[in-house]
Amino acid sequence: MTPLDCDMPPAASCKKRLSPSRPLPNRCLLILIVALAAAAAVASAQLSSEDYYDASCPAALFTIRTAVSTAVLLDRRMGASLLRLHFHDCFVQGCDASVLLDDTASFTGEKGAGPNAGSLRGFDVIDNIKMLLELLCPQTVSCADILAVAARDSVAQLGGPSWSVPLGRRDATTASASLANSDLPGPTSNLNGLLNAFSNKGLSSTDMVALSGAHTVGRAQCKNIRSRIYNDTDIDATYAASLRASCPAQAGGASDGALEPLDDATPDAFDNAYFGNLLSQRGLLHSDQALFGGGGATDGLVSTYASSADQWGSDFAAAMVKMGNISPLTGTDGEIRVNCRRVN
């Protein structure tokens, strides 16, 4: 028996000794304390329901939804940018708004990391939402929760599915450029690399393919597709030729930042056209096309999602909830930042 075991048989014995006339044996008491502490720890790591701010900030969700709706109406591309912010946040240290922190003397933030530099957008939208919420309910709604809700509302605004967002995240007090460089899958990732990156975050192959469908909206820079359109063989020839017209083989200069839609069929509509593109070898990124065509385990899922928008929408919503629950800070961990760009 381990030092934590009761002298008599396990839990039932401890229960039998619980009576007003007989004190709890020390070892049983120790087991009970450890069990209660463990249960409390588990509970503190869990997010609450979408009602989390109903009492403390009743207008929180309405405020976020209205601001996101306005931002996306002004710039359709912003919907994809806000969704990407949430993804890039959750894959580095968990869903803790670390991606929003500017560099400080004590740490180098994530904004300048390879997968983020010059490509993440939407920080000003989050700043505006936070400013409004600080006026309404000072130091109540976390930046991490704003990111999670804004991602959901962006998808809905672009015509995609909606879902209930568990809330109660708190904000990190540090960020990590090195983790951003190592944990975020890149545009040149192969299938195994993608599967491993998502598996490391507790996400399945179904989650990975469903979430990849977010590339039905948004844009990619020439520098991230150059190798694919000039070197890959699993790309439609006509499609590749059209992309080369605006993305020359020579790297450097203004052309590196030239943008191409991730889904050239319906670039600003959140639909399942992305998966149909993969069936036709019209995935813009190498990592997109890696999901289909090589006889891998994800070919069937791509085909299913290409033929069933409802199935993909359902799986995408479920995967977003799972992703939003990656290592959140809750309880007394972290803080509620007043300014999303810096710690209090």
C-alpha positions as CSV (number, residue, x, y, z in Angstrom):
1,M,0.0,0.0,0.0
2,T,1.1,3.6,-0.6
3,P,1.7,6.0,2.2
4,L,-1.7,7.6,1.4
5,D,-3.7,4.4,1.8
6,C,-5.9,3.9,4.8
7,D,-5.0,1.1,7.2
8,M,-8.2,-0.7,6.3
9,P,-9.5,-1.2,2.7
10,P,-9.9,1.9,0.6
11,A,-12.6,4.5,0.4
12,A,-15.5,2.5,1.8
13,S,-13.5,1.9,5.0
14,C,-12.9,5.6,5.4
15,K,-16.6,6.3,5.0
16,K,-17.5,3.7,7.7
17,R,-15.2,5.4,10.2
18,L,-17.0,8.8,9.7
19,S,-19.2,9.1,12.7
20,P,-19.6,11.7,15.5
21,S,-18.1,9.3,18.1
22,R,-15.1,8.1,16.1
23,P,-12.6,10.6,14.6
24,L,-11.4,10.1,11.1
25,P,-8.1,8.2,11.0
26,N,-5.1,10.4,10.0
27,R,-4.5,8.5,6.7
28,C,-8.2,8.6,5.7
29,L,-8.2,12.3,6.5
30,L,-5.2,12.9,4.4
31,I,-6.8,11.0,1.5
32,L,-10.0,13.1,1.8
33,I,-8.0,16.3,1.8
34,V,-6.0,15.3,-1.2
35,A,-9.2,14.2,-3.1
36,L,-11.0,17.5,-2.3
37,A,-7.9,19.5,-3.4
38,A,-7.7,17.6,-6.6
39,A,-11.4,18.1,-7.3
40,A,-11.1,21.8,-6.7
41,A,-8.1,22.0,-9.0
42,V,-10.0,20.3,-11.8
43,A,-13.0,22.5,-11.2
44,S,-10.9,25.7,-11.3
45,A,-9.4,24.6,-14.7
46,Q,-12.9,24.4,-16.3
47,L,-14.6,27.1,-18.2
48,S,-18.1,28.2,-17.3
49,S,-21.2,28.6,-19.5
50,E,-21.9,31.4,-21.9
51,D,-23.9,33.0,-19.0
52,Y,-20.6,33.7,-17.2
53,Y,-20.9,37.5,-17.5
54,D,-24.7,37.7,-17.2
55,A,-24.5,39.2,-13.7
56,S,-21.1,41.0,-13.8
57,C,-21.4,42.5,-17.3
58,P,-24.8,41.8,-18.9
59,A,-24.0,43.7,-22.1
60,A,-20.7,42.0,-22.8
61,L,-21.7,39.6,-25.5
62,F,-23.9,42.2,-27.3
63,T,-21.0,44.7,-27.2
64,I,-18.6,42.2,-28.8
65,R,-21.1,41.0,-31.4
66,T,-22.0,44.6,-32.4
67,A,-18.3,45.6,-32.7
68,V,-17.4,42.5,-34.7
69,S,-20.4,43.0,-37.0
70,T,-19.4,46.6,-37.7
71,A,-15.8,45.6,-38.3
72,V,-16.7,42.8,-40.8
73,L,-19.2,45.0,-42.6
74,L,-16.4,47.6,-43.2
75,D,-13.8,44.9,-44.1
76,R,-15.0,41.4,-45.0
77,R,-11.4,40.2,-44.6
78,M,-11.5,41.2,-40.9
79,G,-13.7,38.2,-40.1
80,A,-11.0,35.8,-41.1
81,S,-8.4,37.9,-39.3
82,L,-10.3,37.8,-36.0
83,L,-10.8,34.0,-36.3
84,R,-7.1,33.6,-37.0
85,L,-6.2,35.6,-33.9
86,H,-8.1,33.2,-31.7
87,F,-6.4,30.2,-33.4
88,H,-2.9,31.7,-33.1
89,D,-3.6,32.5,-29.4
90,C,-4.8,29.1,-28.4
91,F,-2.0,27.2,-30.0
92,V,0.6,29.1,-27.9
93,Q,0.4,28.7,-24.1
94,G,-3.3,28.0,-24.5
95,C,-6.3,30.4,-24.9
96,D,-4.9,33.2,-22.7
97,A,-4.7,36.3,-25.0
98,S,-0.9,36.0,-24.9
99,V,-0.9,36.8,-28.7
100,L,-2.1,40.3,-27.9
101,L,0.8,41.3,-25.7
102,D,3.4,43.7,-27.0
103,D,7.1,43.1,-26.4
104,T,8.5,44.2,-23.0
105,A,11.9,44.3,-21.4
106,S,11.2,41.0,-19.7
107,F,9.8,39.0,-22.7
108,T,9.6,38.9,-26.5
109,G,6.0,38.6,-27.5
110,E,4.4,36.5,-30.2
111,K,3.5,39.2,-32.7
112,G,6.9,39.1,-34.3
113,A,7.2,35.3,-34.4
114,G,7.6,33.8,-37.9
115,P,4.0,32.6,-38.3
116,N,2.6,36.0,-37.1
117,A,4.9,38.7,-38.3
118,G,3.3,41.0,-40.8
119,S,0.3,38.8,-41.2
120,L,-1.8,38.9,-38.0
121,R,-4.5,41.6,-38.1
122,G,-7.5,42.8,-36.0
123,F,-5.6,44.0,-32.9
124,D,-7.3,47.4,-33.2
125,V,-10.8,45.7,-33.3
126,I,-10.0,43.9,-30.1
127,D,-8.6,47.1,-28.5
128,N,-11.9,48.9,-29.4
129,I,-14.0,46.1,-27.9
130,K,-11.9,46.1,-24.7
131,M,-12.1,49.9,-24.4
132,L,-16.0,49.7,-24.6
133,L,-16.1,46.9,-22.1
134,E,-13.8,48.7,-19.6
135,L,-16.2,51.6,-19.7
136,L,-19.2,49.3,-19.1
137,C,-17.7,46.9,-16.6
138,P,-14.1,47.8,-15.5
139,Q,-11.7,44.8,-15.3
140,T,-14.4,42.2,-15.7
141,V,-14.2,40.7,-19.2
142,S,-10.9,39.1,-20.2
143,C,-9.1,39.7,-23.4
144,A,-9.0,35.9,-23.9
145,D,-12.8,35.6,-23.7
146,I,-13.1,38.6,-26.1
147,L,-11.0,36.7,-28.7
148,A,-13.1,33.5,-28.3
149,V,-16.4,35.3,-28.7
150,A,-15.1,37.5,-31.5
151,A,-14.0,34.4,-33.5
152,R,-17.5,32.9,-33.1
153,D,-19.2,36.1,-34.1
154,S,-16.9,36.6,-37.1
155,V,-17.8,33.2,-38.5
156,A,-21.5,33.9,-38.0
157,Q,-21.2,37.3,-39.7
158,L,-19.6,35.6,-42.7
159,G,-22.5,33.1,-43.0
160,G,-21.0,30.2,-41.1
161,P,-22.2,28.2,-38.1
162,S,-22.6,29.5,-34.6
163,W,-21.9,27.8,-31.3
164,S,-22.1,28.4,-27.6
165,V,-18.8,29.7,-26.3
166,P,-17.8,28.6,-22.8
167,L,-16.4,31.6,-20.9
168,G,-14.3,32.4,-17.8
169,R,-10.8,32.6,-19.3
170,R,-8.3,34.9,-17.7
171,D,-5.3,36.6,-19.4
172,A,-1.7,35.6,-19.4
173,T,1.0,37.9,-17.9
174,T,3.6,36.7,-20.4
175,A,4.0,35.6,-24.0
176,S,6.4,33.3,-25.9
177,A,7.9,34.0,-29.3
178,S,9.7,30.7,-29.2
179,L,6.5,28.7,-28.6
180,A,4.8,30.6,-31.4
181,N,7.6,29.6,-33.7
182,S,7.5,25.9,-32.7
183,D,3.8,25.2,-32.0
184,L,2.0,26.9,-34.9
185,P,1.8,24.8,-38.0
186,G,3.1,26.7,-41.1
187,P,1.9,27.0,-44.7
188,T,4.5,24.4,-45.9
189,S,3.5,21.8,-43.3
190,N,2.8,18.2,-44.6
191,L,0.0,16.0,-43.4
192,N,2.0,14.3,-40.6
193,G,3.2,17.7,-39.4
194,L,-0.3,19.0,-39.2
195,L,-1.7,15.9,-37.5
196,N,1.1,16.1,-34.9
197,A,0.7,19.8,-34.3
198,F,-3.0,19.4,-33.6
199,S,-2.6,16.2,-31.6
200,N,-0.1,17.9,-29.3
201,K,-3.0,20.3,-28.4
202,G,-5.5,17.5,-27.8
203,L,-7.2,17.8,-31.1
204,S,-8.1,14.9,-33.4
205,S,-7.6,14.4,-37.1
206,T,-11.3,15.3,-37.5
207,D,-10.8,18.5,-35.6
208,M,-7.8,19.3,-37.7
209,V,-9.5,18.9,-41.0
210,A,-12.7,20.7,-39.8
211,L,-10.7,23.6,-38.5
212,S,-8.6,23.8,-41.6
213,G,-11.9,24.6,-43.4
214,A,-11.5,28.1,-41.8
215,H,-9.4,28.7,-44.9
216,T,-12.6,29.1,-46.8
217,V,-12.1,32.8,-45.9
218,G,-9.0,35.0,-45.7
219,R,-5.9,35.7,-47.8
220,A,-2.3,34.4,-48.0
221,Q,0.8,36.3,-49.0
222,C,2.8,35.5,-52.1
223,K,5.8,34.6,-50.0
224,N,3.8,31.8,-48.4
225,I,2.6,30.3,-51.7
226,R,5.6,30.8,-53.9
227,S,7.2,27.4,-53.3
228,R,3.8,25.7,-53.9
229,I,2.9,27.4,-57.2
230,Y,6.4,27.0,-58.7
231,N,7.5,23.6,-57.2
232,D,4.5,21.4,-56.2
233,T,3.1,18.9,-58.6
234,D,-0.3,18.4,-56.9
235,I,-1.7,21.7,-58.1
236,D,-4.1,22.4,-61.0
237,A,-1.9,23.8,-63.9
238,T,-4.3,26.6,-64.8
239,Y,-4.7,27.7,-61.2
240,A,-0.9,27.7,-60.7
241,A,-0.4,29.8,-63.8
242,S,-3.0,32.4,-62.7
243,L,-1.2,32.7,-59.4
244,R,2.2,33.1,-60.9
245,A,0.9,36.2,-62.8
246,S,0.9,38.2,-59.5
247,C,3.5,36.2,-57.6
248,P,6.8,36.1,-59.4
249,A,9.4,33.4,-58.7
250,Q,12.0,35.9,-57.5
251,A,11.6,36.6,-53.8
252,G,11.9,40.0,-52.3
253,G,10.2,43.3,-52.9
254,A,6.6,44.3,-52.8
255,S,5.4,41.2,-54.5
256,D,6.1,39.1,-51.3
257,G,3.2,40.7,-49.7
258,A,0.7,40.4,-52.6
259,L,-2.4,38.7,-51.4
260,E,-4.4,35.8,-52.9
261,P,-7.7,34.4,-51.5
262,L,-7.4,31.1,-49.8
263,D,-10.6,30.1,-51.5
264,D,-10.9,31.7,-54.9
265,A,-14.4,30.4,-55.5
266,T,-16.2,32.3,-52.6
267,P,-13.3,34.2,-50.9
268,D,-15.5,36.0,-48.3
269,A,-18.2,33.5,-47.6
270,F,-17.9,30.9,-44.8
271,D,-18.9,27.8,-46.8
272,N,-17.5,24.4,-47.7
273,A,-16.1,25.5,-51.1
274,Y,-12.6,25.1,-49.6
275,F,-13.0,21.4,-49.6
276,G,-14.2,21.3,-53.1
277,N,-11.1,23.2,-54.1
278,L,-8.9,20.5,-52.6
279,L,-10.7,17.8,-54.6
280,S,-9.7,19.8,-57.7
281,Q,-6.1,20.4,-56.6
282,R,-6.8,24.1,-56.0
283,G,-5.6,24.4,-52.4
284,L,-3.7,27.6,-52.1
285,L,-1.2,26.6,-49.5
286,H,0.9,23.4,-49.5
287,S,-0.6,22.7,-46.0
288,D,-4.1,23.0,-47.5
289,Q,-3.6,20.5,-50.3
290,A,-1.8,18.1,-47.9
291,L,-5.2,17.2,-46.6
292,F,-6.3,15.5,-49.8
293,G,-4.8,13.6,-52.7
294,G,-2.1,11.6,-51.1
295,G,-4.2,8.6,-50.0
296,G,-3.8,9.7,-46.4
297,A,-6.2,9.3,-43.5
298,T,-7.9,12.6,-44.2
299,D,-8.9,12.1,-47.8
300,G,-12.3,10.7,-46.7
301,L,-13.1,13.6,-44.4
302,V,-12.3,16.2,-47.1
303,S,-14.6,14.4,-49.5
304,T,-17.4,14.2,-46.9
305,Y,-17.1,17.9,-46.1
306,A,-17.0,18.8,-49.8
307,S,-20.4,17.1,-50.2
308,S,-22.0,18.1,-46.9
309,A,-21.8,21.6,-45.7
310,D,-24.0,20.7,-42.7
311,Q,-21.6,18.0,-41.5
312,W,-18.6,20.3,-41.8
313,G,-20.4,23.1,-40.0
314,S,-21.3,20.8,-37.2
315,D,-17.8,19.4,-36.9
316,F,-16.2,22.8,-37.2
317,A,-18.3,24.3,-34.4
318,A,-17.5,21.3,-32.1
319,A,-13.8,21.6,-32.9
320,M,-13.9,25.4,-32.1
321,V,-15.2,24.7,-28.7
322,K,-12.5,22.1,-28.1
323,M,-9.8,24.5,-29.4
324,G,-11.1,27.2,-27.2
325,N,-10.6,25.0,-24.2
326,I,-6.9,24.5,-24.7
327,S,-5.2,25.2,-21.3
328,P,-7.2,28.2,-20.3
329,L,-6.3,30.2,-17.3
330,T,-9.2,30.2,-14.8
331,G,-9.9,30.9,-11.2
332,T,-7.1,33.0,-9.7
333,D,-4.6,32.2,-12.4
334,G,-3.5,35.1,-14.7
335,E,-5.4,38.4,-14.5
336,I,-8.1,40.4,-16.3
337,R,-6.1,42.9,-18.3
338,V,-7.2,46.5,-18.5
339,N,-5.4,46.9,-21.8
340,C,-5.0,43.8,-23.9
341,R,-1.6,44.9,-25.2
342,R,0.1,44.9,-21.8
343,V,-0.1,43.4,-18.3
344,N,-1.6,45.3,-15.5
